[in-house]
Amino acid sequence: MFTQLENLKGKFVEVGKMLSDPATMADMKRFTQLNKEYRELEKIVKVYDDYKLILSNIDNNKQILETEKDEEFREMAKGELAELEVRKDKVEEELKQLLVPKEPEDERDVLIEIRAGTGGDEASLFAGDLARMYTRYCELLGWKVTIVNANEGTVGGFKEIVLEVTGENVYGKLKFESGVHRVQRIPETEAKGRVHTSAVTVAVLPEADEVEVYINPADIKLDVFRASGAGGQHVNRTESAVRLTHIPTGTVVECQAERSQHKNREQAMKMLKTKIYEEAVRKHENEIAARRKTLVSTGDRSAKIRTYNYPQGRITDHRINMSMYNLDAFMNGEIGEMIDALAVAEQTEKLKEGNVVF
């Protein structure tokens, strides 16, 4: 362990020197890449330095207990030693988590596709609630959210909405949200006040880089149509919305967020590449799923992952059997605690696979 950590600390110092090199600063792409690596290494080095200080203090207190005759000093050393042992275990666990190899897709930006499932109008309303929840969560983290495509429900909400999220480590955080989200509540449209169960599907897709996915233009069918929804008279007058069909795979994407057909086509092509790339990611996740007894992130988009029970004010994630009772705050974007718990569960699974030796 110490050899690995010392090597990482040496790399941290080396990257720091490269960042201060004028040649590096002149190459913005390389500078950005190194700066990102520096920040990741910095997190590990800070915890490692804290860990070494704790070990040193533990040794000092043990030495006091072995050599000191003054009983008051001995009692102080004994009390401090107990506290240090607790801190040591906590920091050691933190180091384990930091040393777990990250999935290469975790740093990517994402598209979030939210679709109303069973439940009719109520499902559309809940799809709108989830879109707002994710938007608020992203805003809390300083990420940028853009509506790429939206098909509104008849009484509100969305039959389907696609959000693009850009920021730091976006897929690494949001990948746990893919699956079926079930809601239990009394619909606004229900006169008799009975609790209904509806479902919404969420798919979080890591965006593909230009170099990773090549699509032959001859394999694409382009359709243009008039946009619907918000946007004023313009959307009713021009055929600015774009639909692209990738003939070999049957993949279809739509974009009507922009007024310009050209911009919508550009965004739609980006979505198409992301969807095709996501198939490879899903295959990778399914291979991981086959190896693990418990499953947090998965390629199975039909799995029921979470229930939102409004009468009880409860949210339950079925993958880790965790329930929270802060439904109002949760739906207002405060979902970080649940996502962090899912991340810890995934890292624990990786540790069981033997990726990190401590």
VOGU-806816 format. One record per residue (C-alpha): y, x, z; residue in one letter. Coordinates in steps of 0.05 Angstrom, whole numbers, plus 5000, padded with zeros to 4 digits. Layout:
YXZA/...
END
This chain:
500050005000M/505050545020F/503750934956T/505250304915Q/511550154955L/514050884952E/513050874877N/517050234871L/522550534914K/522751154869G/523250704808K/528950314842F/532850964851V/531351164779E/533650494751V/540050544793G/541651214761K/540350944691M/545150364704L/550750844720S/549551234655D/555151104604P/549951084548A/546350514583T/552750134595M/554350184521A/547849824504D/548949134533M/541848894520K/538749484555R/543849444611F/542248714624T/534748854624Q/535449434672L/540249054717N/535048494722K/529648994739E/534149314791Y/535448654827R/527948504829E/526349204857L/532049154906E/528848544940K/522448934952I/525849574974V/530149215026K/524048895057V/520149555054Y/525849925090D/525749385143D/518249455149Y/518550215158K/523950135212L/519549635249I/513550115246L/517950685272S/520350255330N/513250045346I/511150785350D/517150945395N/515550385444N/508250575446K/510351285462Q/514751025519I/508850645548L/504651265546E/509651755576T/514951365615E/514051305691K/519850835704D/516950135710E/523249785686E/523450195622F/516050055612R/517049305619E/522849325569M/518549725520A/512749245529K/517048635515G/520348955454E/513549175428L/510948465429A/516948215389E/516148785340L/508848625328E/510747905310V/516248155263R/511448655232K/506448105214D/511947675185K/515048235143V/508148475121E/506647775095E/513347775059E/511648435026L/504948155003K/508447574969Q/513548034936L/508048494909L/504147924876V/504848034801P/509447524768K/507347124708E/511247384647P/513746684632E/516946584700D/523646884679E/524446414619R/529145834610D/525745154601V/525844474570L/524143904617I/521243294582E/521342664626I/517842044599R/516941354628A/509541174635G/506340554665T/511140074698G/515739834642G/523139804660D/521740064730E/518640694701A/524840804657S/529340724718L/525141234757F/525341714697A/532941684704G/532341824778D/528042434765L/532842684712A/538542634762R/534242974816M/532743574772Y/539843614748T/542443634820R/537244154840Y/539144594781C/546544534797E/545144744869L/541945384842L/547645504793G/543445364731W/546245044669K/543344364648V/544244064579T/541643394554I/538043554488V/535342854472N/535342184507A/532441494493N/535441004542E/531440444576G/533239714564T/535739604636V/537840324650G/534640994661G/530841314603F/524541184564K/524941924549E/529842484564I/529643224549V/533643724590L/534844454573E/535644894635V/538245604632T/538846084690G/534946604730E/527446524741N/527745794718V/520545704695Y/518046074757G/521145524800K/520344904757L/513345014728K/510344654789F/513743994767E/509243874706S/504743274715G/504942534733V/510042304785H/508341634817R/513441184851V/512140614899Q/518140164912R/521039464904I/524139444834P/531239214825E/528538734773T/523438424822E/525937784852A/520237674901K/520938354933G/513938624922R/512439364921V/510639614851H/507440264829T/510140604767S/509141284736A/513241804699V/510542434665T/514243094669V/512843694625A/516444354638V/516144804577L/518045544577P/522645694519E/520146164465A/523746784441D/525446844367E/520347404356V/514547034388E/513846424344V/514446424269Y/514545754234I/514145724158N/519945294134P/515144984082A/511044704140D/516844284167I/518643574148K/525943404163L/528442694176D/535642504193V/537841854225F/543641544263R/544041734336A/543741204390S/546641154460G/553141444486A/557741794438G/562741274413G/563541024342Q/561541694312H/554141604328V/554140944291N/557341214228R/553741864212T/546542084206E/547242674254S/540742594292A/534843034269V/527342954272R/522843544255L/515343484243T/511044104241H/505743894191I/500044374211P/500044164284T/503143464280G/508443674331T/514743234329V/521443364361V/528042994359E/535143204376C/541442764376Q/545543094431A/550643414383E/555443084334R/553743594281S/547243514242Q/547044264234H/547344384309K/542143844322N/537544164271R/538444844304E/536844554372Q/530844174345A/528044814314M/528745144382K/524944564414M/519544594361L/518345344374K/518145214448T/512944664441K/508445094398I/509245684445Y/507745234504E/500845094476E/499145834486A/502045814557V/498045184573R/491645524549K/493246114595H/494345644654E/487745284640N/484145954642E/487246084710I/485345384733A/478045514716A/478046114764R/481345774823R/478545274872K/485344984890T/490544874836L/498044874839V/500745004769S/496244754714T/495944614640G/493443904656D/499643474644R/495842834660S/494443024733A/497842594786K/501643104827I/506542724871R/507942044901T/514841784921Y/513941214971N/520640874982Y/518540375037P/516140965080Q/521541445056G/515941935041R/514542444986I/507342714982T/505143284938D/497643184927H/496143904906R/497944204973I/497343565014N/504543635038M/508843035058S/516343025071M/520442445099Y/527342595070N/526842175007L/534242044998D/536042785002A/530042964960F/532142504904M/539142804909N/536443484889G/534143784955E/527143944930I/527344694945G/522844655006E/517244314967M/517844794909I/517745394956D/511445124989A/508145054921L/510245764903A/507146024968V/500745644953A/500345954884E/501646654911Q/496146544963T/491446374907E/493347014871K/492147414934L/485247124940K/483847364870E/485048074895G/491448234856N/494448564918V/490849024966V/493949085036F/
END
